[in-house]
Amino acid sequence: MNEAVKEVRIPAAVGNFYTNKLYRKIAEQIGVTETRYGSFQVYSTSFESFARFCQRFT
């Protein structure tokens, strides 16, 4: 594990209701960004919280 990593940011297309619902369960929405691919909601969580969530699948 890289000790320098403190935060994980996860983008989800605004219109993708499934991924937005999933990401809201594990992270906090911190903003919306516009890209050439459309609008994306950005979610943020601590690396520790994200790692704990991912360990459920190993």
C-alpha positions as CSV (number, residue, x, y, z in Angstrom):
1,M,0.0,0.0,0.0
2,N,1.2,3.5,-0.8
3,E,1.2,5.5,2.4
4,A,1.1,8.8,0.3
5,V,-2.4,8.0,-1.0
6,K,-4.9,9.6,1.3
7,E,-8.0,10.1,-0.9
8,V,-9.8,8.3,-3.7
9,R,-11.9,10.3,-6.2
10,I,-14.4,8.5,-8.3
11,P,-16.1,10.1,-11.4
12,A,-19.6,8.9,-12.5
13,A,-21.5,10.2,-15.5
14,V,-24.4,12.3,-14.3
15,G,-26.9,10.2,-16.2
16,N,-25.7,6.9,-14.9
17,F,-28.1,6.3,-12.0
18,Y,-26.7,2.9,-11.1
19,T,-23.1,4.0,-10.5
20,N,-24.2,7.2,-8.8
21,K,-26.3,5.2,-6.4
22,L,-23.4,2.8,-5.7
23,Y,-20.8,5.5,-5.2
24,R,-23.1,7.5,-2.8
25,K,-23.0,4.4,-0.5
26,I,-19.2,4.5,-0.2
27,A,-18.2,8.1,-0.9
28,E,-19.3,11.7,-0.6
29,Q,-20.2,13.8,-3.6
30,I,-17.8,16.7,-3.8
31,G,-18.7,18.3,-7.1
32,V,-19.6,18.1,-10.7
33,T,-17.2,18.6,-13.6
34,E,-17.8,19.1,-17.3
35,T,-15.8,17.1,-19.8
36,R,-16.0,16.6,-23.5
37,Y,-17.8,13.4,-22.6
38,G,-20.5,15.2,-20.6
39,S,-21.1,16.1,-17.0
40,F,-19.6,13.9,-14.3
41,Q,-20.3,13.8,-10.5
42,V,-17.1,13.4,-8.5
43,Y,-17.1,11.4,-5.3
44,S,-14.4,11.3,-2.7
45,T,-13.6,9.0,0.2
46,S,-10.5,8.2,2.2
47,F,-8.2,5.5,0.9
48,E,-8.8,3.4,4.1
49,S,-12.5,3.5,3.6
50,F,-12.2,2.6,-0.1
51,A,-9.8,-0.3,0.7
52,R,-12.2,-1.7,3.3
53,F,-15.0,-1.6,0.8
54,C,-13.0,-3.4,-1.8
55,Q,-11.8,-6.1,0.6
56,R,-15.3,-7.4,0.7
57,F,-14.8,-8.7,-2.8
58,T,-11.5,-10.6,-2.3
